[in-house]
Amino acid sequence: MKNSKELCQSLCLPFSCIEVESGRTVFPKEPQSHCYAEMYVMREGRLRVVLEGLEHVLIPGEAAFFCPGVQHRVALDNEDPVKMDVLRMDPDRMPEFPPYSPGLKVILQEARRTDMPMIIPARDAAKMNLPELSARCVLEQENLPYGYDMDISCRLSMMLLALTRFWQERGMKIQNRESGMDPIYTLSGYIQSHLKSGLRVEDLASRCGLSYPWFAKKFREIYGISCKDYIEQIRVARVEQYLMFTDMDLSMISEETGYADCSHMIKNFKRIKNITPGQYRLQKK
């Protein structure tokens, strides 16, 4: 972590798990809100968190959860070094909750609507195994062993389930009802599941019932990036996984990730990663 940009950029994978240290990170000065959820699990030091106007100082062992769209700001509380795990997750692209559940995004909406606590005391965080689970997620993403994405998804799901039960114990009722959410807020899951089919921005705009210009403007406001670039970033992240963990040739990988042809995939991969797919595969293996 060299600067604040990594704390604010869009998610290529359904998650991002990183260790943040104050000496290597410049925290954004302005309040932030994201289309994804975030969890901070404190390791060392003290961090001042302003969450929808309320201020709390996080200490080691405590955790803070930020629902999608919630405005928050963080800053150092003193000159002591801070170390924490930062877990980001896209509710629309995480593994599904049980069939009787209304879905993760609806649960997070309900928690926000009913003012459920988003600061988890150290004692409760320990009961939920948040420090151990978050540390393992960070380790998996640093080392990228085979199946790391499945391992991280499972651990994040365990953390989200524990958090849901934490809220239930404090009075939140989970009801199977429509969230009433604008379809543009759930596009990330649709894009991920239809990546192979050759997505067009025009079709996504139509799916949301919006004109192309208005859709493009609104998408950038929500996701912080153009829809076309967002799709390309998710595609390239998927290409990376195929390059690291399979021996599939480039033509087959381009087909599996929705590119019109292999040359188009190579061109876009090099533009985003500054390295060709072949060089990337050699480097990682």
Secondary structure as the mmCIF struct_conf table of DSSP 4:
data_model
#
loop_
_struct_conf.conf_type_id
_struct_conf.id
_struct_conf.beg_label_comp_id
_struct_conf.beg_label_asym_id
_struct_conf.beg_label_seq_id
_struct_conf.end_label_comp_id
_struct_conf.end_label_asym_id
_struct_conf.end_label_seq_id
BEND BEND1 ASN A 3 ASN A 3
HELX_RH_3T_P HELX_RH_3T_P1 SER A 4 LEU A 7
TURN_TY1_P TURN_TY1_P1 CYS A 8 CYS A 8
BEND BEND2 GLN A 9 GLN A 9
HELX_LH_PP_P HELX_LH_PP_P1 SER A 10 LEU A 11
BEND BEND3 CYS A 12 PRO A 14
STRN STRN1 PHE A 15 GLU A 21
HELX_RH_3T_P HELX_RH_3T_P2 SER A 22 ARG A 24
BEND BEND4 LYS A 29 GLU A 30
STRN STRN2 GLN A 32 GLN A 32
BEND BEND5 CYS A 35 TYR A 36
STRN STRN3 ALA A 37 GLU A 44
BEND BEND6 GLY A 45 GLY A 45
STRN STRN4 LEU A 47 LEU A 51
TURN_TY1_P TURN_TY1_P2 GLU A 52 GLY A 53
STRN STRN5 LEU A 54 LEU A 58
TURN_TY1_P TURN_TY1_P3 PRO A 60 GLY A 61
STRN STRN6 ALA A 63 PHE A 66
TURN_TY1_P TURN_TY1_P4 PRO A 68 GLY A 69
STRN STRN7 HIS A 72 LEU A 76
BEND BEND7 ASP A 77 ASP A 80
STRN STRN8 LYS A 83 MET A 89
TURN_TY1_P TURN_TY1_P5 PRO A 91 ARG A 93
BEND BEND8 MET A 94 MET A 94
HELX_LH_PP_P HELX_LH_PP_P2 PRO A 95 GLU A 96
TURN_TY1_P TURN_TY1_P6 PRO A 99 TYR A 100
BEND BEND9 SER A 101 SER A 101
HELX_RH_AL_P HELX_RH_AL_P1 LEU A 104 ARG A 113
TURN_TY1_P TURN_TY1_P7 THR A 114 ASP A 115
STRN STRN9 ILE A 119 ILE A 120
HELX_RH_AL_P HELX_RH_AL_P2 ALA A 122 LYS A 127
TURN_TY1_P TURN_TY1_P8 MET A 128 ASN A 129
HELX_RH_AL_P HELX_RH_AL_P3 LEU A 130 ASN A 143
TURN_TY1_P TURN_TY1_P9 TYR A 146 GLY A 147
HELX_RH_AL_P HELX_RH_AL_P4 TYR A 148 GLN A 168
TURN_TY1_P TURN_TY1_P10 GLU A 169 GLY A 171
HELX_RH_3T_P HELX_RH_3T_P3 PRO A 183 THR A 186
HELX_RH_AL_P HELX_RH_AL_P5 LEU A 187 SER A 193
TURN_TY1_P TURN_TY1_P11 HIS A 194 HIS A 194
HELX_RH_3T_P HELX_RH_3T_P4 LEU A 195 SER A 197
HELX_RH_AL_P HELX_RH_AL_P6 VAL A 201 ARG A 207
TURN_TY1_P TURN_TY1_P12 CYS A 208 GLY A 209
HELX_RH_AL_P HELX_RH_AL_P7 TYR A 212 TYR A 223
BEND BEND10 GLY A 224 ILE A 225
HELX_RH_AL_P HELX_RH_AL_P8 CYS A 227 PHE A 245
HELX_RH_AL_P HELX_RH_AL_P9 LEU A 250 GLU A 256
TURN_TY1_P TURN_TY1_P13 THR A 257 GLY A 258
BEND BEND11 ALA A 260 ASP A 261
HELX_RH_AL_P HELX_RH_AL_P10 CYS A 262 LYS A 273
BEND BEND12 ASN A 274 ILE A 275
HELX_RH_AL_P HELX_RH_AL_P11 PRO A 277 LYS A 284
#
